[in-house]
Amino acid sequence: MMRRIIAAWVALGLLGGTLGCSMAPVAPHQEAAAPPPMEPSPSTTSESARLKDALTGREMSPSEVAEVSDRLLADGQALNDQQTMARLELVILKTLKDPDKTHRAVLWRNLGIIHYHQQKYKQAEHDLQSANELNPKNPRTHFYLACLFAHKGRIYEKSGKTRASQQQYKRAAIEIGLARKLEPSNALYKQDIKQIIQQENGK
């Protein structure tokens, strides 16, 4: 399902840093044989090697880490490469200890996106809130916060906690509204957040 979603998202030409919760929704989930694993692209492989070097030898500057993480998180194949994402996570965590705070909002946001795709939702929320405190005008941060709150709303909804569910959906609506206001031309942000979450969960 994830690979089909990635393919649809890439086809829409949304690679300009507008990666969605789990990319753009596609047709409803149907049980089918799993496609063969996608091989990392050459650019992903080289970036992964660069990240390995940053962990074992040559340091990367905060601006380099911000640029590399932006590139990798805009690449659907890279998101499926667990080793690359694990390395990127470690490099970002290491870079966040750097006294240079110039790129800290981007680093927190990208760490939150990694944790979101790893389904570490509590960590992702902390990261994204940290990014939002540093830069409240980043639409992508608000979009991922909307995804997180919608996920929480869905969990509460399934367990019969209607009031808690409604509160989370309201928070999601506020965040997606901010994303749309900050970047009204982004087609991904115009979609219904509940529908995106349902597609992500294959239901």
Summary of the structure (lengths in Angstrom):
residues: 203
radius of gyration: 16.8
end to end distance: 10.7
largest distance: 51.5
contacts: 625
relative contact order: 0.13
helix: 67%
strand: 0%
